[in-house]
Amino acid sequence: MVHIPVSSFKNEIAETLNRVAYAGERVLLQRHGKDVAALVSMKELAVLEELENMEEEQDIKEALKVLKRINDGKSSTLPWDDAKKELGI
């Protein structure tokens, strides 16, 4: 993975984008020595989005299971204030 200051990136946009798009290189843009953004190829972005969708689908499936248990009387709900106390927030 390559780290490039934003100031340098401004002067090397075309070259950097080619490295990302065609060589599959990952580039982290830095400001004041800290990473602030990442450049990835469209192929890698598609993979990340698919993973995100899979996680969302799994969350929905889990939520539906819990709702079914509640509706079937096999589980109960907890009032929000009690949940906050239990979690210490």
N, C-alpha and C positions, 0 to 999 in steps of 0.2 A: 504494500500500500504506500502510496506517495503522499507526502504532505507538502502543500504549496501555499505560500502566503497569498492572500487575496490580491495584494498589490502586484505580485508577479503574475497571477492568473489573468489579470486585466490585460497584460501585454502578450499573453500566450494562450488566449482563449481557443483559437482554432486548433493549435497543436495539442492542447490538453484534451479538448473534446474528441479529437481523432484517437488519442491514446485510450480514452474511455470507451468510445463507440466501437473501434475496430480491433484494439488489442485487449479489450476486456479489463483494462487496468482500473483500479479503484483509486480515486483521488480525494483526499481530505483537504478542504480549504481552511486555512488558518488566519486568524486575526489576533494580533498581539501574542502569537505563539500558542494560541488555543484553537482546537478544532471547532469550526462553527457550521460546516456543511460538508456533505459528501456528494461526489459525482459517481454514479454507477451507470452501467450500460442499460439500455432498455430491456435486455434479456434478464438482467439481474433484478431490475425493478419489477418485472412481471412475476418473477419467483417470489419476491418479497410480498407483493400484493396477494399472490395465491396463498402464501402462508398466513397472511393477515385474515383472509377470507376463511381459511380453515379454522383459525382460532375463533373467529366470530361464530361460525357454524357450530363449533363444539360448545361455546358458551350458550348459544341458543338451545342446543339439545339438553344441556345440563339444566338450564332454567325451566324448560318444559317438563323435565323429569321431576323437579322440585315442585312445580305447580300441580302436577298430577298427584304427587304424594299428599300435598296439602288438600286438594280437592277430594281425594279418597279418604281423608281423615287419618292418614298414616304419619303425618307430620304437622307441626303447628308453626305459626308465625311468631315473630318476636317484635314487639313495638319498637320503633326507631330509637326512642330515648333509652330503652333497656339495652338495645344493641350497642349504642354509643358508650354506655356505662361499662358494659361487658368488655368492649374493646379499648376502654380507657381514652376515649376521645371526647 
